[in-house]
């Protein structure tokens, strides 16, 4: 599968190169540079991947030959086009214009609702041919809707990874952003003004946009828009309706939140391979397992656990004074619970020769200073960069740690969006570590060097910002941004849902004197939720809720959430207003206490962080009681597709559409 995807990538680059190289002579010089860049990328990918794994080598070789031929043809077209139509003189790489980034650092530029860069007539006009020459890590320029940016210093700070940014270097950003639409947010364009160095002519602005970036997401699974609210469409990330989280204890597979960092692989189960190995001599025996091996050689184990994205409720951390530059901007529903079935990772490690029992009991130290379990998935971006992460080896060898190589979800084969055919499930740990479509398990003395581990999920202090500290990576004090593994205690009200109107008209014209609240609570690391307090007046007064957890889990192994419910009597004052026919607003919120007596903070102020992770301040559900509606009726304030999910604190000028958060207006009807 990996090899076939590499072929697709190479052909995609080569196909784009051919298409661009054969364009009209009027812009041949600039386009031939683009062809040459893509052709070299394709050939480089071909060279670096010819020594891949041991299966399907014959078909891979044939496919690679086709791809390499296409790449060579693209380069040839570029060369011929350049000789026939480009200027004959050779020029050095243009230098940066006199206007430098620092001149823009302290200026504020307003961005129109259409996401167009602001007019900057004082900046120089830069030829498009000059921009295309700045296409590597030494000098990296981009254009967007007529503006030119020198973003060389941003290479390592790019949240999507350096390879993706290099892929677009020297070109226009819009064809890439047409796929990755999460960039179409006003504050992103606004921030980029600090890197702006010039403008394109009107003619060059049109030429710059005249190509199409290949779409890796075309083979993603088909999804039902009524099931999940999209936070981004490519890669797909979606959360269920918040009010459905209390419909059942286990979340149905089609309503389990989806967090994808990359395109979803389509893996044939017969071709699936899991590689388990160690770094260093004699760490463990390297073994390669088929899917059938995992199902037949090891006992099946099941565990019920809650998964939550590290950035759940990220939208609450974004407002005019606190800007978040990483996606997806979850509202509140990126948390779900399932029963997972598979083989324990410790059993597989034991099969590879690791003395897991002795290490777990402290009788032995892991060999060769091994401290971490690194993981890599089959999923990858356009450049071949794969998703991955790591977690401490102590969790893997713990007999009660219950780390799984899971192939079932709620009694069924894993859906593709959730890692088919095999994923890692690490109970009590953050969702980002639960690597889907797992391909490699590597025992190492170091944490994973993947950006998803060492950069994307660090928790910095509130005075650290993306604009000031993280855009040009690494920050001055990387040690003050620990990598997240376990999440803090959290809870939120699911019913009544945010913005809803509740009928309280009783039989015979009377008024219902109580309201019922339902929600979910969870704490990372296996800590038990001991109590959930509920308030309908914004936190002025509190009442402990009833807790519901139909399964038994051991001390410090409470992997799954606790649901809560409470029927609260309405005060005499509220009842009198309702009897007079007045509508009454309630501010419904909750706070959970776990077995370590951690409790949710009231506001985000103490822990605001620029990555938007570990969010657990009180979630406020603003609802209204209506004495003209029959008791039991609930009118929801619904967004697109009938979702009531609404942030309780954050702010965006425009909310989500089918394509995800803050899509560009021109895509509203896509």
N, C-alpha and C positions, 0 to 999 in steps of 0.2 A: 504493500500500500504506500509506504513512504517513498519508494522509488518511483512509483507511478505518479505520485503527486509532484515529485521533483521534475519529471518529464513535462507535466502540465505547466509548471512554473516556467521552465525553459522555453517551451513552445509559446507560452503567453507572451513572454518578453520578446521572443523573436517575431511573433505575429504582429505585435505592436510596432516593432522596429520596421518590419517590411511595409506595414501600412503607412507609417509616417515617412519612410524613405522614398516612397513612390508618389508623394504629394507634389504639388505644383512647383515650378521653378522659382516662383517669386520669393519663396522662403526656404529655398533648398539649403542654404548655408546653415541656418539655425536647425532645421530638421535633421540634416545629416549628422550634426553633433549628437542629437537625441538618439538617432539610429545607432550610431557608433557606441554610445553609452549602453543602450539596451543590449546590443549584440555582445559587448564585452561582458555584461552581467550574465547573460545566458551562457556564454562559453565558460566563464568562471564557475558558475554553478555546475556545469557539466563536468569540469575538471575535478571539483572538490567532492563530487558525489559518485564518481565512477567506482570507488572502492567501498560501496555500501555493504549491506548485510548479505547473507548467503542465500536468500531465497529469491526466486524469480530473476536470477541473473541473466538468463538468456533473453527473456522478453524485455528486461530492463535495458540490456545492451542494444537491442534493436531500436527501442524507443529513444534511447539516448542518442543513437546515431542519427535518427530523424531530427531530433531536437537540435543537435549540434549542426547538422546540415542547414537547418532553418536559420540558426544563429549566424552561421558563416555566410549564407546568402544575404542576410540582413546587412552584415558588415560590408559585403561586396557592393550591394546596392548603394550603401552610404558612400563608399569610396568613389564609385562611378559618378554618383550624383554630385559629390563634392568637386571632383576633377572637372566635370563638364559645366557646372553652373555656379560654383562658389568662387570667390575672389582668389587669384593665384598667389597673392602675397601672404606671408606667414607673420602672424602677430603674436606677441606674448600675451599671457592671461591679463585681462584688464585689471587695473588697480581699483581699489574702492574709492568712490567719489569723496570729495572733501567733506561732505556732510556725514558725520559719524554717529554711531548709536548713542553716544553719551549726550548728544545735543537734545535727544528726545526723552531722556529718562524721566524728567520731572514734569512733562507736559501731559495734559489730559485732553484727549480727543473724543468728542462724542461720536457714536456710531449710529447710523440710521437703522430703522427697523429692517431694512432690506440687507443688512450686513455689508454694505459697500464701505470700503475704506474712505475716510474723509478726504476732501480735496487738499492737496499740499503743493500748490503751484510754486512755492519757493524752492522745492527740491529739483535736482537736475533730471533731465530726460535721459534714460539709459537705453541704448539699443538692445533689442532682444537677443542678438547674437552675443553680446557681452554677457548677458545673464546666463546663457546656456554653457559658457565656459567655466562657470563657478559651480561645479557639480561633484565635489568630493569633500572629504573631511577637513581639508586645508582651507577651503573657501566654498561656502555653501549659500547660494542665493536662490530666492524663489520669487515668483510673481503671483499676484492675486488681484483680479479685477482692476488692472492697470497700475497697481502699486508694486514696487520692488523692495525686497527685504534681504538684508544680509544677516542670516541666522546661524552663522558658524558657531558662535558660542553656545547655542542652544542644543547642539547635537546630542550630548549625553543627558540633557535635562528633559528631552522629549518623553512624555508619559507613555507613548506607544512604542518606545524603543528606538535606538539610533539607526538600525538597519532600515526601518521604514522611512525615516526622514531622509537618509541618503538615497533611497530609491527614487525620491521625488526631487532631489537636488538639481538645480539648473532649469527647472520646469515650472509650469503654472500649477498652483495648488488645487484649483477648483475641480479638475477631473478626478482627483483623489478624494476630495471632500464630498463630491457627489455620491461617493460610496460611504465614506466615514463622516456622516452628516452631523455627528456630535460636535464637530468643530464650528458649526454654524450657530454660535452663541456670541452675542454682542461683545461680551467682555473679553473673548479670545481675540477678536479682530482689534479691539481697543488696545489690548496689551501688546500686540504685535507692532504697534506704531513705534515702539522704542527701537525696533530693529529696522525701521524703514529708511532707505537710503535714496530713493528716487521714484520716478514714474516712468511708465511706458508711453509711447505715442499711442494715439487711438488705433492706428493700423496694427501696431505690434500687440496691443492688448487683445485684439480679435485673433491674431495669429497664435498667440500664446495659449489660448484656450482650445485650439483646434486639434485635440486628440482625445482618445477615450482610454481610460485605465481599465485593464482587465479585472473582472469581478470574480474573486475567489469564492463568493458566497452563493453562487448560482446553484450549487448542489446541496445546500443546506436543506434539512427536512422541512416539509410543509407544516405550517402551524395554524391553529385556529385563533383568529384575533380576539374572539370573545373569551378565551381562556386566560390570557396573560396580557397585561398592560406593557407595551414595549417601552423600555428606557432607551435602548438604541436598537436599530434594526440590523446593522452590520458592524461588528458582530451582534448577533441577536442576544438581547438581555431583556427579560420580562418578569413581572411580578404578578401574582394572583390578586383577585379582588380581596381587599382586606377583610370584608365581612364573611368570606368563606373559610377563613382560617379556623373558625370555631365550629364549622359544620360537622367535622369528624376529627378524631384524634390524629390519625394518619392522613397526610395530605395526598389526595389522588395524584397519580403520575402526571396527568395532563394539566394539573393546577400547581404543581411544584415549581417554585421559581427557577428560572434558567439564567445562569451566569456563564457566558462564553467570552473568552478573550480573543478567539480567532475563529476561522471557519470550522464547521463541524465535519470531521472526517467521515467517510463512508467506507467502513472496514468490513471486508469479507471475513466471517468468523473462522473459516478454514485457513486463512492466511495470517490471522492474528498471531503475534509472537510477543512474549514478555521476556526481556533480557534482565537477568539479575547478576550483578557482579560487584566486585569491590575494588577500590583504589589502593594500590600498594600490593606487594608480594604476599601471597598466601593469606589474604584477608578472608575470602571465602572462595568456594569453587564457582566459577562462572557457569550459569545454566540458562538455557533458553526453553521456555515453556509455551506449549500451545494452549489454546482455550480448553480443549478437552483434557489436557493434563491437569489443569487447575480444578476441573470439575470431578475428576476421577481419582487422582492421586492423594487428595487431601480431604479431610472431613469438612463438611459444610458447616458454616457458623452464621448465625443471624444476630443482628443488633438493631435496636430502634434508636435512632439518633436524630437530633435536629441539626440542620445546616443553616448557617446564616452568612450572607456575604459580608465581608469586612466593612463595606461601605453602605450597608443598609441605612436608610434615612439620610443619605448624603445631601439630598436637596435641602434638608433643614439647616445645613451648615453654610449654605450659600445665600448671602444677601449683599446689599450695596457696600457694606463695610468689610465683608469677609467673602472673598471670591474663591471658588473651587475650580481648578483647571484639569480635573481628572474625571473620567466618566466610568460607568453610567451614573446618572443622577437618580438614584433610587428614591422612591417616595417613602414607603414604609413596609412593603410586603416581601422583601427579599429574605424571607425566613420560612422554612417548611420542615416537615418531619416525615420520615419514611422508615420502613423496615427494610434493611439491606441484607442481602444474602451473598455469601462468597466464602473464600478461604482466608484464614488469618495470615497476615504477613509474617508473623513469627514462625508459623509452620513452614512457610516457603524458605525463610532464612535458615531454619534448622536443616532443611533438606539440602541447602547449599553448604552445610558444614559449620554454621555459626552456633556456638554453645549458648543458646538464648536463655536457658534456665539459669546457668551459672552467672551470666551477665546480669540477669534480672534480680538475682539474689545477692549480688555484690561479691560473689566468690571469685569472679574473674573480671578483668577489664576488657573492653572490646579490643580486638587485635589491631595493631598498627595505628593506635590512637584514634580509631574511628569514633566519631561523635554524632554524625548526621546521616539520615536517609535521604538521598537526593532522588528526585523523580522527574521523568520527562514524559510528555505525552506525544501521541501521533499528530496532534494538531500543530500547525505552523503557519507563519505569515507568508507573504509573497516572496520574501528573501530566503525562506527555508528555516527561519529562526523558530524553534519550538517552544511551547509552553512548558514550564517546570517550576519546581520549588523543592523545599526540604523541611524536615522536622527532626527533633532530637531522637537518637537511637533508643533512649530509655523508654519512650512511648511505644516503639515498635516491638521491643522484646518483653514488655510487661505482659504477664499472663492474663491480666484483667484490663489491659489497654484496648483490646478488641479492634485493633487496626485491621481493616479488611481490604483484600483485593476483591471487590464486589462485582458480581455479574447478574445480580437480581435486585429489583426495586419493587417493594410491595408485592412480592410473589411472582413477578413477571421479569422477563429479560429487560435489561436496562434499555430505556429509549435512547435513540441516538443523541438527543440533546443532553442526556445525563451520563454519557460516557460509554455507550455500547462499543465493544463487548465487555470491557473491564475498566473499572475505575478504582481509585484509592478512596477509602472512607476512613477518616481519622476522628473518631468520636471526641467531642469536646473542643475541637480545634476549629479555627476560622475556615470559612469556605474556600478561600484562595489556596489552601494547602491540599484540598481534596482533588488531586489531579485526575482529570477524566481522560479516557482513551489511553491509559497508561501503557507506555512502551518500554521504559527502562527504570529499573530500581538500582541505585548505585550507593554502596556504602562508602562514606568519605570522612576525612577528618576536617572538612570544611563545609559550610553552608553552600547551598546552590548559588552559583554566580548569575543565574538568570535575573533579568531586571524585575521580573514579577516577584522575586524573593528579596533581592538586596536593594531595590529602589522603590517599587510601587507601593509597598505596604509597610511603610515606616511611620511611626507616630511621633511627630515633632511637637514642640512646645507652641503655645498660642501666639508667641511673638515671631515665629518663623512663617514666612509666606512664600508662595510659589514665585511671585513676581520678583521679590527681593533676594531670596535665598536658594530656591530649588531649580530655577530655570537653567542656570549654568552649573551643572552638577560636577563634583559633589559639593555639598554645603561645607561651611567651615568646621562644623562640629557634627559629623555624621554619627558619632557615638551617642549623641543626645536624641537620636531618632531610632529607638528600638524597633525591631521587626516584630509584627504582631503574630501570635500563635493562638492564644486563648482570648476570648472576648469578655467584656464586662457584663454584669447582670443587666437585664433589660426587660421591659414589658410595654405593651401598648394595647389600647382599647380597640377592639374590632367591631363591636356592636354596642350601641348604634354607630354606624359609620360616619366618618367626617362629613359635616355639612348637611346631614339628613334632617328631615322634619318628622316628628313622631306624633301619631295621633293619641290623644288621651281622653276622647269622648267616650263615656261609659254608657251602660244600658240605662234607658230612661232619662237620658240627658245629664246624668251625673258625670263626675270627673274622676278618672283613674288617679289613685293617690300614690303611685309608686312607679319606678322605672327600673328596668333590668339592664345591667351592664355585663358584657362578656369580652374576654381578651385572652392574650397569651403572654407567657413570661418564660425566660430562659437565662441561664448563666453558663459561661464557658468553663472548660476545665473539669467538668463533671460536678460542679457545685450545685447543690440542691436549692431550688426556690422554696424558701421557708414561709414567706408571707407576701401577699400582694395587697396593698392599700389602694382604695378607690375613692375619688373625689368627684363631685358634680358641680363644685363651685370654684374650680381652678386651683385647688390645693389649700383652701382655707380650712376645710375640715376633711377628715379621712375616716374611712371604715374598712376594716379588713374583709377581704372577699373570701368566698369558698373556693378551695382548690380542687382541681380534677386532674388526676394522672392514673389511668387505668392499668399501668404496668408497674412492676416492681424493679427498681434498680438500686445497686449497692451504694454504700457511703462513698462519696467523692467519685461516683460513676453514674451520676444522673445526667446521662447524655441527652435525654429528650426533654422537650418543653413541658411546662405545666400550664394547663388552661385554667382560667378563673371566671367566676360569675358572681354577681351580687345584685339582689333586688333592694333598692334604696327607697325608703319612704320620702315623699316630697314634703318639704316644710309647709307649715300653715300659710306662710306668706305666698309661696308659689301657688298653693291650691287656691287661695283667694283670687289671685290674678287670673288664673285659668277659669274660675267660675264667672269672672266678669267678662270672659271672652277674649282676654289678652293672651298673646303668644309669649312664651317665656324661653329665653336662651339659657342653655347649660354649657358649662365648660367642663367636659368630662376628661379626667386624666387618671393615671395610675403610677405607682412606684413599687418596685419589687425589692425584696430583701433576700439575699442568698445565705447559704450555710456559713460563709465567712463574715457575715453581717456587712457585706457591701450593699450599698443602697444607691439607687439612681439619683443623680444630681438634678436640681430643678432646671438649670439652664445649661447651655452649651459653653458658656464663658470659660469655665475652668479647664476644659479639655479641647477647645476648638483646635483643629489641626489642618494643615493645607492639603493633606491627602484625603481628608474626609472619611476617616475610619473610626471604628470603636465608638459609635454614636449611641448614647443611651440616656440622654436627658428626658424629662417628662414629655410624653407625646400628648398633645391636647386635641381632643375631638370636640369641635364646636357643633352643637345640635340645638334644635328648637322644638319645644312642645307646642302642639297646636290643638286647642280645645274644639275645633270644628271638624277634625278628622277622627274617624272611629278608632278606638283603642286597638292596637295591633297593626294599624297601617303605618308604613314607613315610606316616606317620599325621599328619594336619594338625590343629592346634588351630584349628578353624574357627568363625567367627562366623556371623551370619545369611547365608544363601545360600551358605555354604561358602567364605567369604573368610578367608585367613590374615593379611591385612593387620592388623598390630597395632603401635601406637606403641612405641618403645623407651625413652622417658623420661617423657613427659607423663602426666597423670592426670586422669580425669574420674570422678565418682562412678558414672555410668551411661554405657554405651557406646551405639553407634548402633543405630537401628532402621530400618525401611523408610522412615520419614519423614525420616531424617537424624539428625545428632548430637543427643543429649540431648533427644529428643522428650519431650513431657509424658506422664506415665504414662497419662492418659486416652486417648492416641492409640496406645498400644502395639499394638492389634489392627487399626488402620486398614489 
